């Protein structure tokens, strides 16, 4: 990725960024059983904040390659596709199916 990076060191911004990230990831992974930052003791959370580096990148260009299990055995490759479909990730599953593996 190419872009302009900005670092944040103030507690308020770091808490806000960590809160957004935690909420997103926990809801994605655990749904209704998601862990909340308010579940952690405040002194622990503040101590952990001192160890974090918060940053934002305004992306201007992305150069990427897809890693779609091309190097796996056919059986494993097909299982990945099926798992993606069951999780509602049909777009990536269809992309994998379109690969010519011969």
N, C-alpha and C positions, 0 to 999 in steps of 0.2 A: 504494500500500500504506500501511496505517496500522499502527502498532505501536510497540513500545518498542525503542530502539536502544541497544546497548552497544558501546563501542569497546575494543579491546585493543592495548596497545603493547608488552607483554613478548615477548621473542624466542621463548620456548617456545610460547606460544599461537599466535603468528603462524606459526611453522614448522609446527605441527600443522594449522592451518587451510589453509595453502598446500599442504601435503602431501595432504590430503583432496581439495582442489579439483583439484590436478594429477593425482592418480591417477584420479579420476572422469573428467575431461575427456580425458586421454590415452587411457585404456582405451576410452572411447566413440568417440574419433576414430581411434585407431591400433591398437586391439586388442593383439595380441601384440608389436607393434613400438612399444609405448608408451614414451615418454621418461620417465625417472625422475629425481626431484630429485637422487638420488645420482650421476647422470651429470654434474652441474654441479660445478665446483670449489667447495669449501666457502667460500673467501673471497669468491668472486663471489656465491654464494647469500646469505651474510650481508650483503653490501653491498646487494643487491637488497631484502632484508628491511627495511632501514632506510627504503626508499622506499615501502613498503606501509602501507596503513591497513587493519587487520583490524577487522571489525565483525560483529555478529550482530543480527538483527531478530526479535523475537518478534511475529509478525504477528497482528493482531487483526481486520483487515478488508482485503479486496481488492476494488477496483473496476477492472474491465478490459474491454477490447474485443478482439474477435478480428480479426486481420489475416490474411485467408485468400486473398490474391491476387485479391480481388474486382475490383480495378481493371485487371486484365490482360486481354489478348485471350483469347477462348475457347480457342484452341489452347494458349496458355501455361498457362492455368488447368488444363486437362485434363492437360498434361504434369506439372504440379506434383502433381496427384492420383496419377498413375501412378508417379512417383518415390517418393512417400510410401509407396505400396503395396509397391514393391519393397524398401523399407528396413524393412518390417514396421510402419510407422506407420499401421495401418489405421483406427484410431479417428479421427484427424484427417482422413484421406482421406474417410472416410464422412461426416464433418461437412461437408466442402467439397462433396461430391456432393449433399448435402441442400439446399444453398443454392439459392434461386430466383433465377437470374441474368437472368430475362426482364424 
